[in-house]
């Protein structure tokens, strides 16, 4: 499998889709949702063979760094394309697609060590729920950034440019919390299935991942509780969302990067 050419093609298509959506946000070009989705879907067609190819390379207990990065970014793009058919979240593509393309390029050079134990259905459930949770909360994180930009602009009475292209503030906030709720359901499933199906946590260097995942869960749960009971919104919601996502990012990829790249361990 020629990974690099596929990654380059996916990157170009993602950049094309993100560029149009970014220019549309800046009101430099007219909105073209079909065009953005089409380029994004074409990029995904080059992206998915890399994910499937990495998964077929070995019967690993848990995916290595490159497999995790490629799979998570593919799922994030796929989820965004699907959700954008029902919710006004396509603006997230301006930030998510370039990151997906860049991580795909970098992942072609990252290790993905194999282990002897095959992937059981329980482990598959854990891996899939983890990847889907990460994908949804990645979309939520970019949505939070857009919400923060919109909130700050309105606070300073700047109502031109990007702010005019975004949905109303209340709609942006509602979508953010809907994404977080969906991501939390999957994150809860991921953590629970990890405790049930993953054995020898210490031997597999999963303690740090578990602790950071629990920290992310607590942060998101606190935000949802604060929003429901105390009316948390605006920049407070943005900060808590980004804090929770940062913890999740470190849990899913930070520990893998340290172990597999810096320390060279499987």
Secondary structure, 3 states (H helix, E strand, C coil): CCHHHHHHHHHHHHHHHHHHHHHHHCCCCCCCHHHHHHHHHHHHHHHHHHHHHHHHHCCCCCCCHHHHHHHHHHHHHHHHHHHCCCCCCHHHHHHHHHHHHHHHHHHCCCCCCCCCCCCCHHHHHHHHHHHHHHHHHHHHHHHHHHHHHHHHHHHCCCCCCHHHHCCCHHHHHHHHHHHHHHHHHHHHHHHHHHHHHCCCCCCCCCHHHHHHHHHHHHHHHHHHHHHHHHCCCHHHHHHHHHHHHHHHHHHHHHHHHHHHHHCCCC
